[in-house]
Amino acid sequence: MKRILVVDDNVASLRQIGAQLSASYDLLLAQSGALALQICIQEKPDLILLDVEMPKMDGFETLSCIRQNPWLTQIPVIFLTGRHDVEAEVRGLSSGARDFISKPVEKSILLHRIELHLRFAAWQSHLENVVMEMSDGIATSFAELIECRDENTGGHVMRTSRYVERLGIELMKQSAFAGKLSESELEMIVRAAPLHDIGKIMISDRILLKPDRLNDEEFAAMKRHTTFGAEILESMYARTPTQRYLQYAMMIAASHHERYDGKGYPRRLVGNDIPLCGRIMAVADVYDALVDNRVYRRAMNHTEACRILLDGKGTQFDPLLIEVFESCNVEFDRMAH
């Protein structure tokens, strides 16, 4: 059943609308804009009926606050108003409202308008998901094409994305980094993860495919893939600013080889100065590199890889991330195969 949030400071009006809608929808009621914002964040309703004339925070201000939260921008909002002037309607539609309904509300009109906007929102969401899947598919395919330059790293792009997702889910489950990692942010990070090594497109095959350890000069050239990747992704984001996951992709590309102790590259960032998405990616990237065959060595088993990650706790890796990794590393082993 769809959830409708009704916001009105008038108790009688709330009761009237509640009686009209209770048989068809799961209702959430709020007598103020401030309470409506709290309910939106906690419950994320499917549609909001919002009174315009309210004390302290009116409908326009409430809608503005709702639209500032990227997690709530797609919720359709219908204004309820006793005002019948063009100026108010233009202001409301310009601020992001989908429709206006005059008070007192007539039940059949209210139900019709709600169903109309719920169907439109569902279709819009479907189209956005299709576009997102196409975008992600193109980005991942591009990353895999770059990866295929090295025949011994097949599958790295998709495996590391799965590790990042699993680690992120466990972080939220254990309330690690509370307030710093949300479901929407994790979704962006997972979408961005396949692009972490995109900068390798700028690295010579002579270096990338060398069957032995790199010398100092070659390693210095290899390290530049981080800044190359960030620059490529920055350019992509400038062309498609609606693709917010590219912001995370830039951070990941630039920071996934930084070390918690400040001895990484390219900027020698220390501790929490390294973006959280980069710290998460570092654990996933190193684990997969260890359990996968590389041109310069054979794959390690899961136990050996875990030992190396645990040895890097507090030096190479964020200690809290390694503690969370310990609690779910068995699933990493399963996903690796």
Kinemage of the C-alpha trace (Angstrom):
@kinemage 1
@onewidth
@group {chain A} dominant
@subgroup {mainchain}
@vectorlist {calphas} color= white
{ca met a 1} P 0.000 0.000 0.000
{ca lys a 2} L 1.355 3.431 -0.967
{ca arg a 3} L 2.247 5.805 1.864
{ca ile a 4} L 0.848 9.336 1.762
{ca leu a 5} L 2.144 12.063 4.072
{ca val a 6} L -0.490 14.719 4.847
{ca val a 7} L 0.845 17.971 6.308
{ca asp a 8} L -1.615 20.514 7.704
{ca asp a 9} L -1.644 22.563 10.911
{ca asn a 10} L -5.441 22.329 11.008
{ca val a 11} L -6.507 19.225 12.953
{ca ala a 12} L -9.985 19.205 11.398
{ca ser a 13} L -8.508 19.257 7.905
{ca leu a 14} L -6.142 16.389 8.788
{ca arg a 15} L -9.057 14.319 10.069
{ca gln a 16} L -11.142 15.028 6.965
{ca ile a 17} L -8.373 14.024 4.542
{ca gly a 18} L -7.483 11.034 6.701
{ca ala a 19} L -11.057 9.792 6.516
{ca gln a 20} L -11.071 10.216 2.720
{ca leu a 21} L -7.794 8.344 2.146
{ca ser a 22} L -7.456 5.784 4.938
{ca ala a 23} L -9.169 2.988 2.991
{ca ser a 24} L -6.794 3.316 0.022
{ca tyr a 25} L -3.442 4.388 1.458
{ca asp a 26} L -1.158 4.067 4.432
{ca leu a 27} L -1.321 7.550 5.956
{ca leu a 28} L 1.329 9.581 7.777
{ca leu a 29} L 0.121 12.808 9.436
{ca ala a 30} L 2.052 15.920 10.440
{ca gln a 31} L 0.837 19.236 11.879
{ca ser a 32} L 3.997 21.200 11.006
{ca gly a 33} L 6.665 21.507 8.345
{ca ala a 34} L 9.401 20.554 10.814
{ca leu a 35} L 7.651 17.311 11.736
{ca ala a 36} L 6.995 16.605 8.056
{ca leu a 37} L 10.733 16.801 7.329
{ca gln a 38} L 11.492 14.293 10.095
{ca ile a 39} L 8.842 11.895 8.782
{ca cys a 40} L 10.145 12.236 5.209
{ca ile a 41} L 13.670 11.282 6.256
{ca gln a 42} L 12.514 8.352 8.393
{ca glu a 43} L 9.706 6.977 6.233
{ca lys a 44} L 10.228 8.368 2.704
{ca pro a 45} L 6.532 8.557 1.685
{ca asp a 46} L 5.403 7.937 -1.869
{ca leu a 47} L 3.550 11.257 -2.096
{ca ile a 48} L 3.072 14.373 0.059
{ca leu a 49} L -0.069 16.477 0.446
{ca leu a 50} L 1.253 19.789 1.801
{ca asp a 51} L -0.761 22.708 3.156
{ca val a 52} L 0.522 26.094 1.995
{ca glu a 53} L -0.615 28.313 4.891
{ca met a 54} L 1.081 27.094 8.071
{ca pro a 55} L 2.708 29.016 10.961
{ca lys a 56} L 6.513 29.123 11.505
{ca met a 57} L 7.346 27.060 8.382
{ca asp a 58} L 4.845 27.428 5.566
{ca gly a 59} L 4.390 25.022 2.676
{ca phe a 60} L 6.836 26.793 0.372
{ca glu a 61} L 9.632 26.692 2.960
{ca thr a 62} L 8.845 23.073 3.825
{ca leu a 63} L 9.028 22.049 0.173
{ca ser a 64} L 12.325 23.903 -0.228
{ca cys a 65} L 13.811 21.937 2.694
{ca ile a 66} L 12.515 18.653 1.267
{ca arg a 67} L 14.064 19.344 -2.130
{ca gln a 68} L 17.464 20.070 -0.540
{ca asn a 69} L 17.708 16.403 0.454
{ca pro a 70} L 18.788 14.404 -2.652
{ca trp a 71} L 17.142 11.304 -1.192
{ca leu a 72} L 13.737 13.043 -1.273
{ca thr a 73} L 13.827 15.047 -4.498
{ca gln a 74} L 11.654 12.644 -6.501
{ca ile a 75} L 8.738 12.493 -4.050
{ca pro a 76} L 5.726 14.169 -5.728
{ca val a 77} L 4.270 17.025 -3.686
{ca ile a 78} L 0.717 18.338 -4.094
{ca phe a 79} L -0.103 21.659 -2.440
{ca leu a 80} L -3.354 22.050 -0.535
{ca thr a 81} L -4.496 25.652 -0.359
{ca gly a 82} L -7.467 27.857 0.332
{ca arg a 83} L -5.835 30.594 -1.741
{ca his a 84} L -6.938 30.987 -5.348
{ca asp a 85} L -4.399 33.390 -6.828
{ca val a 86} L -2.172 32.795 -9.830
{ca glu a 87} L 0.922 34.117 -8.064
{ca ala a 88} L 0.768 31.417 -5.376
{ca glu a 89} L 0.328 28.659 -7.967
{ca val a 90} L 3.244 29.890 -10.086
{ca arg a 91} L 5.458 30.115 -7.010
{ca gly a 92} L 4.461 26.608 -5.921
{ca leu a 93} L 5.025 24.995 -9.311
{ca ser a 94} L 8.331 26.843 -9.705
{ca ser a 95} L 9.493 25.504 -6.338
{ca gly a 96} L 8.857 21.898 -7.368
{ca ala a 97} L 5.240 21.117 -6.497
{ca arg a 98} L 3.484 18.823 -8.962
{ca asp a 99} L -0.060 20.117 -8.488
{ca phe a 100} L -2.497 22.304 -6.496
{ca ile a 101} L -5.759 21.180 -4.909
{ca ser a 102} L -8.170 23.727 -3.450
{ca lys a 103} L -9.543 23.394 0.075
{ca pro a 104} L -12.011 22.238 1.178
{ca val a 105} L -10.970 19.055 -0.632
{ca glu a 106} L -13.474 17.099 -2.710
{ca lys a 107} L -12.792 13.356 -2.276
{ca ser a 108} L -13.110 12.185 -5.893
{ca ile a 109} L -10.795 14.946 -7.149
{ca leu a 110} L -8.274 14.213 -4.400
{ca leu a 111} L -8.181 10.480 -5.164
{ca his a 112} L -7.904 11.080 -8.907
{ca arg a 113} L -5.027 13.557 -8.547
{ca ile a 114} L -3.144 11.308 -6.131
{ca glu a 115} L -3.412 8.288 -8.435
{ca leu a 116} L -2.363 10.379 -11.430
{ca his a 117} L 0.825 11.603 -9.725
{ca leu a 118} L 1.654 8.230 -8.180
{ca arg a 119} L 1.496 6.630 -11.635
{ca phe a 120} L 3.598 9.398 -13.153
{ca ala a 121} L 6.183 9.063 -10.350
{ca ala a 122} L 6.347 5.286 -10.877
{ca trp a 123} L 6.903 5.732 -14.621
{ca gln a 124} L 9.552 8.417 -14.012
{ca ser a 125} L 11.330 6.131 -11.544
{ca his a 126} L 11.242 3.303 -14.092
{ca leu a 127} L 12.778 5.513 -16.786
{ca glu a 128} L 15.476 6.749 -14.385
{ca asn a 129} L 16.354 3.163 -13.468
{ca val a 130} L 16.630 2.246 -17.142
{ca val a 131} L 18.932 5.209 -17.782
{ca met a 132} L 20.974 4.385 -14.667
{ca glu a 133} L 21.395 0.765 -15.752
{ca met a 134} L 22.465 1.868 -19.211
{ca ser a 135} L 24.933 4.378 -17.745
{ca asp a 136} L 26.345 1.832 -15.311
{ca gly a 137} L 26.571 -0.785 -18.036
{ca ile a 138} L 28.510 1.539 -20.330
{ca ala a 139} L 30.829 2.640 -17.510
{ca thr a 140} L 31.479 -0.927 -16.366
{ca ser a 141} L 32.083 -2.132 -19.918
{ca phe a 142} L 34.549 0.707 -20.423
{ca ala a 143} L 36.345 -0.251 -17.202
{ca glu a 144} L 36.427 -3.907 -18.269
{ca leu a 145} L 37.892 -2.980 -21.663
{ca ile a 146} L 40.737 -1.220 -19.862
{ca glu a 147} L 41.107 -4.191 -17.513
{ca cys a 148} L 41.308 -6.609 -20.434
{ca arg a 149} L 44.648 -5.120 -21.419
{ca asp a 150} L 45.985 -7.387 -18.678
{ca glu a 151} L 44.669 -10.900 -19.320
{ca asn a 152} L 45.494 -11.994 -15.756
{ca thr a 153} L 43.105 -9.589 -14.005
{ca gly a 154} L 39.808 -10.671 -15.550
{ca gly a 155} L 36.781 -10.021 -13.333
{ca his a 156} L 38.575 -7.570 -11.034
{ca val a 157} L 36.135 -4.756 -11.831
{ca met a 158} L 33.004 -6.681 -10.829
{ca arg a 159} L 34.527 -8.527 -7.873
{ca thr a 160} L 35.799 -5.359 -6.227
{ca ser a 161} L 32.361 -3.770 -6.640
{ca arg a 162} L 30.799 -6.709 -4.797
{ca tyr a 163} L 33.402 -6.462 -2.009
{ca val a 164} L 32.750 -2.726 -1.660
{ca glu a 165} L 29.005 -3.321 -1.408
{ca arg a 166} L 29.393 -6.091 1.171
{ca leu a 167} L 31.803 -4.048 3.276
{ca gly a 168} L 29.504 -1.016 3.101
{ca ile a 169} L 26.452 -3.027 4.160
{ca glu a 170} L 28.375 -4.415 7.135
{ca leu a 171} L 29.601 -0.919 8.076
{ca met a 172} L 26.002 0.339 8.257
{ca lys a 173} L 24.839 -2.794 10.053
{ca gln a 174} L 27.461 -2.281 12.771
{ca ser a 175} L 26.859 1.497 12.830
{ca ala a 176} L 30.502 2.110 11.980
{ca phe a 177} L 31.032 5.644 10.674
{ca ala a 178} L 27.533 6.533 11.893
{ca gly a 179} L 26.198 9.529 10.016
{ca lys a 180} L 28.951 9.323 7.409
{ca leu a 181} L 27.607 6.496 5.256
{ca ser a 182} L 23.979 6.259 4.134
{ca glu a 183} L 22.215 3.826 1.823
{ca ser a 184} L 22.139 6.421 -0.951
{ca glu a 185} L 25.869 7.145 -0.540
{ca leu a 186} L 26.716 3.450 -0.580
{ca glu a 187} L 24.699 3.053 -3.776
{ca met a 188} L 26.788 5.824 -5.356
{ca ile a 189} L 30.044 4.267 -4.130
{ca val a 190} L 29.134 0.834 -5.502
{ca arg a 191} L 28.251 2.378 -8.870
{ca ala a 192} L 31.540 4.285 -8.858
{ca ala a 193} L 33.776 1.378 -7.809
{ca pro a 194} L 34.233 -0.190 -11.285
{ca leu a 195} L 35.929 3.014 -12.450
{ca his a 196} L 38.669 3.035 -9.801
{ca asp a 197} L 41.447 2.066 -12.255
{ca ile a 198} L 40.172 3.956 -15.286
{ca gly a 199} L 43.398 5.979 -15.309
{ca lys a 200} L 45.339 2.883 -16.408
{ca ile a 201} L 44.218 3.663 -19.937
{ca met a 202} L 47.043 6.243 -19.879
{ca ile a 203} L 49.703 3.753 -18.713
{ca ser a 204} L 52.032 2.088 -21.209
{ca asp a 205} L 51.549 -1.635 -21.929
{ca arg a 206} L 55.273 -2.034 -21.361
{ca ile a 207} L 54.676 -1.127 -17.711
{ca leu a 208} L 51.189 -2.528 -17.223
{ca leu a 209} L 52.058 -5.972 -18.640
{ca lys a 210} L 55.584 -6.286 -17.292
{ca pro a 211} L 55.960 -9.863 -15.888
{ca asp a 212} L 58.411 -8.759 -13.182
{ca arg a 213} L 58.409 -6.204 -10.389
{ca leu a 214} L 58.479 -2.603 -11.567
{ca asn a 215} L 61.623 -0.565 -11.057
{ca asp a 216} L 61.417 2.845 -9.350
{ca glu a 217} L 60.931 4.763 -12.585
{ca glu a 218} L 58.231 2.379 -13.830
{ca phe a 219} L 56.439 2.409 -10.481
{ca ala a 220} L 56.432 6.212 -10.481
{ca ala a 221} L 54.752 6.109 -13.897
{ca met a 222} L 52.243 3.483 -12.725
{ca lys a 223} L 51.272 5.598 -9.710
{ca arg a 224} L 50.080 8.326 -12.032
{ca his a 225} L 47.033 6.248 -12.966
{ca thr a 226} L 45.339 7.671 -9.855
{ca thr a 227} L 45.582 11.288 -10.973
{ca phe a 228} L 44.900 10.375 -14.596
{ca gly a 229} L 41.730 8.597 -13.508
{ca ala a 230} L 40.527 11.507 -11.382
{ca glu a 231} L 41.088 13.913 -14.277
{ca ile a 232} L 39.203 11.691 -16.750
{ca leu a 233} L 36.274 11.327 -14.358
{ca glu a 234} L 36.216 15.038 -13.568
{ca ser a 235} L 35.847 15.704 -17.283
{ca met a 236} L 33.060 13.123 -17.544
{ca tyr a 237} L 31.217 14.654 -14.596
{ca ala a 238} L 31.504 18.152 -16.083
{ca arg a 239} L 29.700 16.844 -19.190
{ca thr a 240} L 27.042 14.900 -17.241
{ca pro a 241} L 26.492 16.689 -13.897
{ca thr a 242} L 23.320 14.716 -13.221
{ca gln a 243} L 25.440 11.556 -12.768
{ca arg a 244} L 26.369 12.208 -9.134
{ca tyr a 245} L 28.135 8.867 -8.735
{ca leu a 246} L 30.966 10.265 -10.859
{ca gln a 247} L 31.854 12.537 -7.929
{ca tyr a 248} L 32.504 9.435 -5.842
{ca ala a 249} L 34.328 7.845 -8.760
{ca met a 250} L 36.710 10.823 -8.852
{ca met a 251} L 37.444 10.490 -5.138
{ca ile a 252} L 37.937 6.735 -5.384
{ca ala a 253} L 40.241 6.943 -8.406
{ca ala a 254} L 42.371 9.579 -6.694
{ca ser a 255} L 42.545 8.024 -3.224
{ca his a 256} L 42.336 4.219 -3.363
{ca his a 257} L 46.127 3.914 -3.118
{ca glu a 258} L 46.481 6.277 -0.182
{ca arg a 259} L 47.550 4.655 3.100
{ca tyr a 260} L 46.116 5.303 6.539
{ca asp a 261} L 49.610 6.101 7.848
{ca gly a 262} L 50.230 8.707 5.141
{ca lys a 263} L 52.736 6.668 3.125
{ca gly a 264} L 50.496 6.079 0.126
{ca tyr a 265} L 50.070 7.992 -3.101
{ca pro a 266} L 49.484 10.332 -4.869
{ca arg a 267} L 48.921 12.923 -2.089
{ca arg a 268} L 50.181 11.062 0.993
{ca leu a 269} L 46.933 11.704 2.821
{ca val a 270} L 46.670 10.531 6.444
{ca gly a 271} L 43.826 8.785 8.294
{ca asn a 272} L 40.406 10.364 7.937
{ca asp a 273} L 41.752 12.890 5.424
{ca ile a 274} L 41.408 10.027 2.949
{ca pro a 275} L 37.787 9.959 1.680
{ca leu a 276} L 35.820 7.088 3.230
{ca cys a 277} L 34.968 5.741 -0.227
{ca gly a 278} L 38.707 5.561 -1.013
{ca arg a 279} L 39.453 3.739 2.252
{ca ile a 280} L 36.723 1.195 1.508
{ca met a 281} L 37.973 0.718 -2.042
{ca ala a 282} L 41.535 0.175 -0.783
{ca val a 283} L 40.490 -2.881 1.245
{ca ala a 284} L 38.474 -4.371 -1.628
{ca asp a 285} L 41.190 -3.642 -4.197
{ca val a 286} L 44.050 -5.133 -2.196
{ca tyr a 287} L 42.075 -8.232 -1.207
{ca asp a 288} L 41.209 -8.979 -4.826
{ca ala a 289} L 44.762 -8.305 -5.984
{ca leu a 290} L 46.040 -10.838 -3.446
{ca val a 291} L 43.623 -13.668 -4.286
{ca asp a 292} L 43.906 -13.196 -8.056
{ca asn a 293} L 46.686 -14.301 -10.394
{ca arg a 294} L 48.863 -11.431 -11.569
{ca val a 295} L 51.511 -11.277 -14.271
{ca tyr a 296} L 54.239 -11.118 -11.606
{ca arg a 297} L 52.950 -13.734 -9.094
{ca arg a 298} L 50.458 -16.511 -8.388
{ca ala a 299} L 47.273 -15.947 -6.391
{ca met a 300} L 47.299 -16.341 -2.614
{ca asn a 301} L 44.631 -18.266 -0.754
{ca his a 302} L 41.994 -16.524 1.358
{ca thr a 303} L 43.791 -17.126 4.665
{ca glu a 304} L 47.039 -15.609 3.398
{ca ala a 305} L 45.219 -12.593 1.980
{ca cys a 306} L 43.384 -12.011 5.271
{ca arg a 307} L 46.662 -12.173 7.190
{ca ile a 308} L 48.160 -9.442 5.001
{ca leu a 309} L 45.120 -7.204 5.415
{ca leu a 310} L 45.151 -7.725 9.198
{ca asp a 311} L 48.866 -6.931 9.290
{ca gly a 312} L 48.053 -3.635 7.559
{ca lys a 313} L 45.512 -2.577 10.205
{ca gly a 314} L 46.246 1.003 11.237
{ca thr a 315} L 49.136 1.355 8.782
{ca gln a 316} L 47.942 0.667 5.259
{ca phe a 317} L 44.259 0.406 6.133
{ca asp a 318} L 41.708 2.148 8.329
{ca pro a 319} L 41.643 -0.001 11.518
{ca leu a 320} L 37.846 0.223 11.832
{ca leu a 321} L 37.410 -1.013 8.265
{ca ile a 322} L 39.666 -3.985 8.958
{ca glu a 323} L 37.661 -4.850 12.073
{ca val a 324} L 34.503 -4.861 9.960
{ca phe a 325} L 36.302 -6.868 7.250
{ca glu a 326} L 37.183 -9.494 9.884
{ca ser a 327} L 33.489 -9.957 10.652
{ca cys a 328} L 32.522 -10.656 7.039
{ca asn a 329} L 35.703 -11.956 5.358
{ca val a 330} L 34.204 -15.405 4.834
{ca glu a 331} L 31.776 -13.846 2.374
{ca phe a 332} L 34.697 -12.242 0.541
{ca asp a 333} L 36.109 -15.729 0.007
{ca arg a 334} L 32.788 -16.933 -1.345
{ca met a 335} L 32.420 -13.951 -3.681
{ca ala a 336} L 35.992 -14.384 -4.953
{ca his a 337} L 34.994 -17.751 -6.403
